[in-house]
Structure formats: C-alpha cells, structure tokens
Amino acid sequence: MKRVLCLLIVMFSACYTFGQNERDFSSRFLSLCKNDTSVHCITISPKMMDEILGQNGLNKETEITTEISKIKSMRVLSVAYPNSKSYFKKTEALLANNSERFTKNKAYNSPKSEGGFWIRNDGNVIIELVMLDFNKHSNLFRIVNLTGNMDEKFILSLSKNMKSKKTIK
Amino acid sequence: MDYKYIEQLLERYWKCETSTEEESILRSFFYQEEIPAHLLPYKDLFIYEQRAGEVKLSDDFDARILDKIDEEEPIIVKARRITMTHRMMPLFKAAAVVAMVLTLGNAAQKSLNTEKPANGYNYTGYKDTYSDPTAAYDKVEDALQLISEGIQQADENVAKDSIQQQSLPTTKDSCINE
C-alpha cells in the first residue's frame, strides 16, 4: 500500500512538473540536435518582444508593430550545407508525424526555394507558426518558429504589408 | 455454638473497622476444620495467606529445570550472506525520499512561481540572443520578411496550380473535338 501510494505521488508530481513545461517546436527540435554545431539558433524571448515594442525610436505607423504585438516569441534556426537538406527532410517528417499538433497550412516549391507553413491552433487563435524554408541556391535550411496570439488576418497582413513596409523604411 | 462475635467481627471487617488483632482472630477462626455452613463462603478469603505460605518448590525442582535446559537443542546460528544491494537499501530508501521531496518541491515551486502565459507555453528556457532591442528588431523584421515571401510564393503556387487544372480539361476537350 505504501509503495503504491509513493508511486502514485511520484507519477502525479512528475506529470504535473512536465505539464508545466509545454515547449514550442524549435525547443523540441533543438533537444533532438543538441550536440550538432551546424545548427544555429536565434532567440527573441517575450521579454525582448516587449522591449522592442517599447522602443522610443520605433515609428508606430511605418514599422511592423501591429504584427509584432501579436507575437510572443520568435526563434530562427538555421542549418548550413552539407546538413541542411537532410535536416529539412527530417523536420518535414517530424511535423508530419505530429499532425495532431501541427496542421499544414501552406507549401511552396520554386526553383529558388522550397518550404511550407505549419500552424498550431487553439480555437481560432494560431498559437504557434512554424515555417520551413530550404534555399536551393545557398543550400541553407531555416526554421522560423513564432508563438503568440496570431490569426489568419495576421498571416494575410504579413503577406500584403511586409513588402510595402520594407520599401517605406 | 454461638457465632455472634465472629459475625460482628465480619461485619466490622467489611466496613474496614477491624484492628489487626481482630483480623488475626478471624483468620484463626476460619483455619479451623469445623465451620458453620453460613460462614463457609468466607473461609477461603481468610486462609489463603497461610495456604500460599505452605506452597513450596519440590526438592527436585532445580534438577528438573536443569534437565529441561540440557534437553533443549543448541541454537544454531546460520550465517547469512548480505549482498551489497541489501546493505545499501537504507541509503536507497533515503535517496528515494529525498528525490520525492525534491520533485514535489520543484512541482510546487513551478506552480507557484512560473507565470504560465495565456498560450500555454513556458518560456523559462529562452535565452535572448540579442541584448539590444534594435538588433533584435532587425532579426524579427528579417524573419517576418522571410515568412511574407514564403506566403507569397505559396499563394503563387496555388494560383499556378489552379490555372493548370483549369487548362487541362480544355486541352482534353479540344483533342476529343479533333
């Protein structure tokens, strides 16, 4: 009886502890290639996102503040040649295996690059967006992982406004 | 025979009013062989001391006890090999208790201290690459630019595919017509 009770306590506490640590895709990906030095990661935490939005010099009308305000965190992972192609395929397979968690949203394939978008929804809110991009010319594979409170409108505004805002800047 | 005196003594005895001399009179009375029937139930009460004093160990008591001791089989102490695991068991138990306490403590601490964001992610493992918000902003802009280009490419691909699909039946129809 004592043993069963102890086991239950340990199981419960372990589940509780792990339940608190829901990780995004890039964190899971990084834990898979911990010792690989060819994988580089850029992290922008929620705290830094707040700092970016709070910058004094930021022009609220021309800059991409509306888009950034919907993003909580960002991670950009990049893998250079020669591992890039294999990592691209592996990551695609990983996302396909996690189809319950991530839904494939869009895909593209051109002479220049190949990639796609996977999203994780919580109701109508996109809480995570994963973009895979394999540049065929430079042989560079990149994962852009955003978390936050995004929606279809956000994706639409990105596709329409980014180019014009970049030009204005 | 008149036993009134004895009966009076008895009554006083029950009330705890008798002296030691009177009690010894009662004891010597009940030690007699002939006692009236109505006083017989009290006999045992007064003569038990003398009877108990008469009980003695028999002369061969010591010899019999010693014989019994000699008859008993000698205790065989068997050597038992204790493995390292058995020897370390208390240490394992202590370690398990410590691990449990730490796990529970950690869980409690996390539940109390961690601000779980609305979207369910825990960002405690996040370490910023840039400490300067301007540099971080540039990277965010680049990433959003990349996403934007990707979305545009994907939309173009979808448009091209739909045009191709629309043109396919037309070609087929023209072949049939020919």
Boltz contact constraints between the chains, C-beta under 6 A:
constraints:
  - contact:
      token1: [A, 10]
      token2: [B, 100]
      max_distance: 6.0
  - contact:
      token1: [A, 13]
      token2: [B, 103]
      max_distance: 6.0
  - contact:
      token1: [A, 13]
      token2: [B, 104]
      max_distance: 6.0
  - contact:
      token1: [A, 13]
      token2: [B, 107]
      max_distance: 6.0
  - contact:
      token1: [A, 16]
      token2: [B, 107]
      max_distance: 6.0
  - contact:
      token1: [A, 17]
      token2: [B, 107]
      max_distance: 6.0
  - contact:
      token1: [A, 20]
      token2: [B, 110]
      max_distance: 6.0
  - contact:
      token1: [A, 21]
      token2: [B, 122]
      max_distance: 6.0
  - contact:
      token1: [A, 22]
      token2: [B, 120]
      max_distance: 6.0
  - contact:
      token1: [A, 22]
      token2: [B, 121]
      max_distance: 6.0
  - contact:
      token1: [A, 22]
      token2: [B, 122]
      max_distance: 6.0
  - contact:
      token1: [A, 24]
      token2: [B, 121]
      max_distance: 6.0
  - contact:
      token1: [A, 42]
      token2: [B, 129]
      max_distance: 6.0
  - contact:
      token1: [A, 42]
      token2: [B, 139]
      max_distance: 6.0
  - contact:
      token1: [A, 43]
      token2: [B, 126]
      max_distance: 6.0
  - contact:
      token1: [A, 43]
      token2: [B, 128]
      max_distance: 6.0
  - contact:
      token1: [A, 43]
      token2: [B, 129]
      max_distance: 6.0
  - contact:
      token1: [A, 44]
      token2: [B, 136]
      max_distance: 6.0
  - contact:
      token1: [A, 44]
      token2: [B, 140]
      max_distance: 6.0
  - contact:
      token1: [A, 45]
      token2: [B, 123]
      max_distance: 6.0
  - contact:
      token1: [A, 45]
      token2: [B, 126]
      max_distance: 6.0
  - contact:
      token1: [A, 45]
      token2: [B, 128]
      max_distance: 6.0
  - contact:
      token1: [A, 46]
      token2: [B, 123]
      max_distance: 6.0
  - contact:
      token1: [A, 48]
      token2: [B, 128]
      max_distance: 6.0
  - contact:
      token1: [A, 48]
      token2: [B, 136]
      max_distance: 6.0
  - contact:
      token1: [A, 51]
      token2: [B, 133]
      max_distance: 6.0
  - contact:
      token1: [A, 52]
      token2: [B, 133]
      max_distance: 6.0
  - contact:
      token1: [A, 52]
      token2: [B, 136]
      max_distance: 6.0
  - contact:
      token1: [A, 52]
      token2: [B, 137]
      max_distance: 6.0
  - contact:
      token1: [A, 55]
      token2: [B, 133]
      max_distance: 6.0
  - contact:
      token1: [A, 73]
      token2: [B, 123]
      max_distance: 6.0
  - contact:
      token1: [A, 74]
      token2: [B, 140]
      max_distance: 6.0
  - contact:
      token1: [A, 74]
      token2: [B, 143]
      max_distance: 6.0
  - contact:
      token1: [A, 76]
      token2: [B, 143]
      max_distance: 6.0
  - contact:
      token1: [A, 106]
      token2: [B, 154]
      max_distance: 6.0
  - contact:
      token1: [A, 108]
      token2: [B, 153]
      max_distance: 6.0
  - contact:
      token1: [A, 108]
      token2: [B, 154]
      max_distance: 6.0
  - contact:
      token1: [A, 108]
      token2: [B, 157]
      max_distance: 6.0
  - contact:
      token1: [A, 110]
      token2: [B, 153]
      max_distance: 6.0
  - contact:
      token1: [A, 115]
      token2: [B, 150]
      max_distance: 6.0
  - contact:
      token1: [A, 127]
      token2: [B, 119]
      max_distance: 6.0
  - contact:
      token1: [A, 131]
      token2: [B, 147]
      max_distance: 6.0
  - contact:
      token1: [A, 131]
      token2: [B, 150]
      max_distance: 6.0
  - contact:
      token1: [A, 133]
      token2: [B, 150]
      max_distance: 6.0
  - contact:
      token1: [A, 144]
      token2: [B, 143]
      max_distance: 6.0
  - contact:
      token1: [A, 144]
      token2: [B, 147]
      max_distance: 6.0
  - contact:
      token1: [A, 147]
      token2: [B, 121]
      max_distance: 6.0
  - contact:
      token1: [A, 158]
      token2: [B, 147]
      max_distance: 6.0
  - contact:
      token1: [A, 158]
      token2: [B, 148]
      max_distance: 6.0
  - contact:
      token1: [A, 159]
      token2: [B, 148]
      max_distance: 6.0
  - contact:
      token1: [A, 159]
      token2: [B, 151]
      max_distance: 6.0
  - contact:
      token1: [A, 159]
      token2: [B, 152]
      max_distance: 6.0
  - contact:
      token1: [A, 162]
      token2: [B, 144]
      max_distance: 6.0
  - contact:
      token1: [A, 162]
      token2: [B, 145]
      max_distance: 6.0
  - contact:
      token1: [A, 162]
      token2: [B, 148]
      max_distance: 6.0
